[in-house]
Amino acid sequence: MNDELLKGFVEIVSPEGVAGDVVSPADVPALTLVANFCNQHGVPISATSGVPVTPGGAPERGGIILSVHRLADIEVAAAGLTVRAGAGATVARVRSAVAADKLAVVGLGADTGSAHVGTLVARGEVPRRSMAGVEAVLSTGEAVKAGGSALKDVVGYDLTAALLGSAGRLAIIATVTFRLEPAAARTATDKPPGNRTWQPGLAGAFDPKGLLRSGALR
Ligand SMILES: Cc1cc2nc3c(=O)[nH]c(=O)nc-3n(C[C@H](O)[C@H](O)[C@H](O)COP(=O)(O)OP(=O)(O)OC[C@H]3O[C@@H](n4cnc5c(N)ncnc54)[C@H](O)[C@@H]3O)c2cc1C
């Protein structure tokens, strides 16, 4: 990363949010500013929800690794049977937060390959019915939101479904609201067949400049 970009990222996320080529915003407004800055300067983004322990990996074509691991808040709404979690929250923390109220996430299998909420959705490791809503940031820096804590049927374009299995190519997932059910009466789950794949045809609408890169660097 050159000095001009480094200065810009440090202004947005403060020095502790930049380590090598890894930029880690502390909240959603900062995430939108980072994406907007990347859009203005043509900087490719590879998303991760995990903590880059040894920062400084070589991102594709001189871009940045955008880590949302600091977006890790978990808010359980037991009465409304939903939980809202930051993309950087671990799946294990979400499980134990809802278990304290004798609840479980609808459709969340016992073994997920993904350690973090954002990755779970980016890899399509939960069914659509698990999710009540999602907040994400487009490569343009525009924040988008679908659904939320109020359970209702959605008409029209289903943004949440599009982001399931999108592998970081359509938007950066910031928070996810999951549906809950009583743990003692939970719906049985099975492993999903095959892998979900992102839909290249949608990328032009979500990421017109092609700034969102595959996260398959490691
Ligand atoms: C691009 C990239 C660079 C990395 N660089 C380093 C490094 O320099 N040093 C180091 O120690 N570790 C690095 N890691 C490891 C990483 O930070 C995690 O700790 C580790 O991969 C485990 O995280 P995870 O299982 O949650 O999945 P991840 O590896 O975070 O993600 C798996 C897939 O899901 C997508 N994805 C994940 N979160 C989101 C999201 N919020 N929105 C949209 N798509 C998402 C990714 O693009 C990727 O395709 C990197 C990972 C990635 C994907």
The ligand as a MOL file (V3000), in Angstrom:
LIG
                    3D

  0  0  0     0  0            999 V3000
M  V30 BEGIN CTAB
M  V30 COUNTS 53 58 0 0 0
M  V30 BEGIN ATOM
M  V30 1 C -8.7310 -12.5280 1.6780 0
M  V30 2 C -8.1770 -13.0690 2.9620 0
M  V30 3 C -6.9570 -12.6130 3.4380 0
M  V30 4 C -6.4270 -13.0820 4.6380 0
M  V30 5 N -5.2250 -12.5850 5.0830 0
M  V30 6 C -4.7130 -13.0240 6.2440 0
M  V30 7 C -3.4580 -12.5360 6.7250 0
M  V30 8 O -2.8120 -11.6980 6.0920 0
M  V30 9 N -2.9630 -13.0310 7.8880 0
M  V30 10 C -3.6320 -13.9710 8.6030 0
M  V30 11 O -3.1640 -14.3850 9.6450 0
M  V30 12 N -4.8340 -14.4350 8.1920 0
M  V30 13 C -5.3810 -14.0040 7.0240 0
M  V30 14 N -6.5840 -14.5020 6.5830 0
M  V30 15 C -7.2990 -15.4860 7.4360 0
M  V30 16 C -8.5680 -14.8930 8.0360 0
M  V30 17 O -8.4300 -13.5820 8.4990 0
M  V30 18 C -9.3020 -15.7650 9.0320 0
M  V30 19 O -8.7750 -15.7350 10.3030 0
M  V30 20 C -9.4510 -17.2020 8.6240 0
M  V30 21 O -9.5860 -17.3030 7.2240 0
M  V30 22 C -10.7030 -17.8210 9.2310 0
M  V30 23 O -11.8210 -17.0170 8.9180 0
M  V30 24 P -13.1970 -17.5900 8.4210 0
M  V30 25 O -13.2410 -19.0620 8.5370 0
M  V30 26 O -14.2520 -16.8310 9.1450 0
M  V30 27 O -13.3090 -17.3040 6.8290 0
M  V30 28 P -12.6710 -16.1910 5.9210 0
M  V30 29 O -11.3370 -16.7200 5.4870 0
M  V30 30 O -12.7360 -14.8760 6.5720 0
M  V30 31 O -13.6540 -16.1180 4.6280 0
M  V30 32 C -13.9970 -17.2260 3.7760 0
M  V30 33 C -14.7510 -16.6980 2.5410 0
M  V30 34 O -15.8780 -15.9200 2.8750 0
M  V30 35 C -15.7660 -14.5640 2.3860 0
M  V30 36 N -16.1440 -13.6520 3.4730 0
M  V30 37 C -15.7820 -13.7480 4.7770 0
M  V30 38 N -16.3300 -12.7650 5.4860 0
M  V30 39 C -17.0450 -12.0010 4.6270 0
M  V30 40 C -17.8490 -10.8420 4.7860 0
M  V30 41 N -18.0240 -10.2390 5.9690 0
M  V30 42 N -18.4420 -10.3240 3.6920 0
M  V30 43 C -18.3040 -10.9180 2.4840 0
M  V30 44 N -17.5620 -12.0310 2.2790 0
M  V30 45 C -16.9380 -12.5740 3.3360 0
M  V30 46 C -14.2950 -14.3940 2.0490 0
M  V30 47 O -14.1110 -13.4470 1.0310 0
M  V30 48 C -13.9160 -15.8010 1.6340 0
M  V30 49 O -14.3140 -16.0190 0.3070 0
M  V30 50 C -7.1440 -14.0570 5.3800 0
M  V30 51 C -8.3760 -14.5320 4.8760 0
M  V30 52 C -8.9070 -14.0470 3.6830 0
M  V30 53 C -10.2570 -14.5490 3.1730 0
M  V30 END ATOM
M  V30 BEGIN BOND
M  V30 1 1 1 2
M  V30 2 1 2 3
M  V30 3 2 2 52
M  V30 4 2 3 4
M  V30 5 1 4 5
M  V30 6 1 4 50
M  V30 7 2 5 6
M  V30 8 1 6 7
M  V30 9 1 6 13
M  V30 10 2 7 8
M  V30 11 1 7 9
M  V30 12 1 9 10
M  V30 13 2 10 11
M  V30 14 1 10 12
M  V30 15 2 12 13
M  V30 16 1 13 14
M  V30 17 1 14 15
M  V30 18 1 14 50
M  V30 19 1 15 16
M  V30 20 1 16 17
M  V30 21 1 16 18
M  V30 22 1 18 19
M  V30 23 1 18 20
M  V30 24 1 20 21
M  V30 25 1 20 22
M  V30 26 1 22 23
M  V30 27 1 23 24
M  V30 28 2 24 25
M  V30 29 1 24 26
M  V30 30 1 24 27
M  V30 31 1 27 28
M  V30 32 2 28 29
M  V30 33 1 28 30
M  V30 34 1 28 31
M  V30 35 1 31 32
M  V30 36 1 32 33
M  V30 37 1 33 34
M  V30 38 1 33 48
M  V30 39 1 34 35
M  V30 40 1 35 36
M  V30 41 1 35 46
M  V30 42 1 36 37
M  V30 43 1 36 45
M  V30 44 2 37 38
M  V30 45 1 38 39
M  V30 46 1 39 40
M  V30 47 2 39 45
M  V30 48 1 40 41
M  V30 49 2 40 42
M  V30 50 1 42 43
M  V30 51 2 43 44
M  V30 52 1 44 45
M  V30 53 1 46 47
M  V30 54 1 46 48
M  V30 55 1 48 49
M  V30 56 2 50 51
M  V30 57 1 51 52
M  V30 58 1 52 53
M  V30 END BOND
M  V30 END CTAB
M  END
